Amino acid sequence: MDTKKRDHIIEELFKIEGVREVAEVTGRFDILVTMYSKSLDQIHEMVSERIGRIEGIQSSESFIEMKSRNKAMPYMPSKDSD
């Protein structure tokens, strides 16, 4: 990502239906985008046609979550108890 365009990129990402979270991270990547879709075709469209065309995006890598598990942490309230 072109860091000079960070705010523009994040703003454009949130305009994409299915994008739920954008996190700035350390390491090999600049941002991590969590998104949901109903099909692989929809993911392809979101990544290739929408995210890839945002000015300032230099490259992307996609990971498909197959299954997730959560561990309760005693020092963090669960999302269900507000």
C-alpha positions as a printed NumPy array, in Angstrom:
array([[  0.   ,   0.   ,   0.   ],
       [  1.164,   3.5  ,  -0.736],
       [  1.14 ,   4.825,   2.844],
       [  0.567,   8.381,   1.61 ],
       [ -2.861,   7.174,   0.439],
       [ -3.707,   5.177,   3.594],
       [ -6.786,   7.171,   4.589],
       [ -8.162,   7.086,   1.024],
       [ -7.576,   3.327,   0.787],
       [ -9.323,   2.578,   4.088],
       [-12.245,   4.818,   3.133],
       [-12.616,   3.028,  -0.219],
       [-12.354,  -0.414,   1.38 ],
       [-15.285,   0.343,   3.689],
       [-17.402,   1.236,   0.65 ],
       [-17.168,  -2.382,  -0.546],
       [-20.123,  -4.518,   0.462],
       [-18.818,  -7.444,   2.47 ],
       [-15.872,  -5.629,   4.053],
       [-16.364,  -5.834,   7.82 ],
       [-13.036,  -4.817,   9.331],
       [ -9.833,  -3.067,   8.309],
       [ -6.856,  -3.376,  10.656],
       [ -3.474,  -1.697,  10.312],
       [ -0.872,  -4.322,  11.197],
       [  2.866,  -4.771,  11.588],
       [  5.008,  -7.14 ,   9.587],
       [  4.869,  -8.127,   5.947],
       [  1.473,  -6.538,   5.294],
       [  0.248,  -2.992,   5.911],
       [ -3.439,  -3.746,   6.42 ],
       [ -5.603,  -6.788,   7.009],
       [ -9.14 ,  -6.715,   5.622],
       [-11.82 ,  -9.045,   6.963],
       [-14.643,  -9.574,   4.518],
       [-17.501, -11.984,   4.029],
       [-19.108, -13.342,   0.883],
       [-21.549, -16.021,  -0.179],
       [-19.358, -17.516,  -2.902],
       [-15.845, -17.744,  -4.302],
       [-17.034, -15.826,  -7.359],
       [-18.079, -12.957,  -5.099],
       [-14.676, -13.009,  -3.359],
       [-12.973, -12.939,  -6.759],
       [-15.035,  -9.916,  -7.794],
       [-14.337,  -8.081,  -4.529],
       [-10.579,  -8.699,  -4.653],
       [ -9.977,  -8.339,  -8.393],
       [-12.517,  -5.747,  -9.442],
       [-12.866,  -3.642,  -6.305],
       [ -9.865,  -3.87 ,  -3.97 ],
       [ -7.291,  -4.262,  -6.741],
       [ -8.525,  -1.097,  -8.438],
       [ -8.258,   1.195,  -5.42 ],
       [ -5.618,   3.821,  -6.074],
       [ -2.667,   3.17 ,  -3.769],
       [ -3.129,  -0.612,  -3.48 ],
       [  0.111,  -2.127,  -4.725],
       [ -0.594,  -5.825,  -4.171],
       [ -2.813,  -8.157,  -2.206],
       [ -2.843, -11.681,  -0.882],
       [ -6.007, -13.556,   0.056],
       [ -6.626, -16.122,   2.757],
       [ -9.882, -18.06 ,   3.064],
       [-10.893, -18.958,   6.605],
       [-12.02 , -22.568,   6.641],
       [-12.975, -22.799,  10.306],
       [-12.426, -20.697,  13.391],
       [-12.38 , -21.427,  17.074],
       [-12.368, -18.99 ,  19.962],
       [-10.836, -19.282,  23.383],
       [-12.407, -17.414,  26.283],
       [ -9.949, -15.011,  27.835],
       [-10.555, -14.194,  31.525],
       [ -9.429, -10.581,  31.135],
       [-11.612,  -9.874,  28.077],
       [-15.413,  -9.785,  28.135],
       [-17.038, -12.035,  25.557],
       [-18.771, -10.389,  22.615],
       [-22.099, -11.836,  23.804],
       [-22.03 , -10.171,  27.234],
       [-22.399,  -6.408,  27.002]])
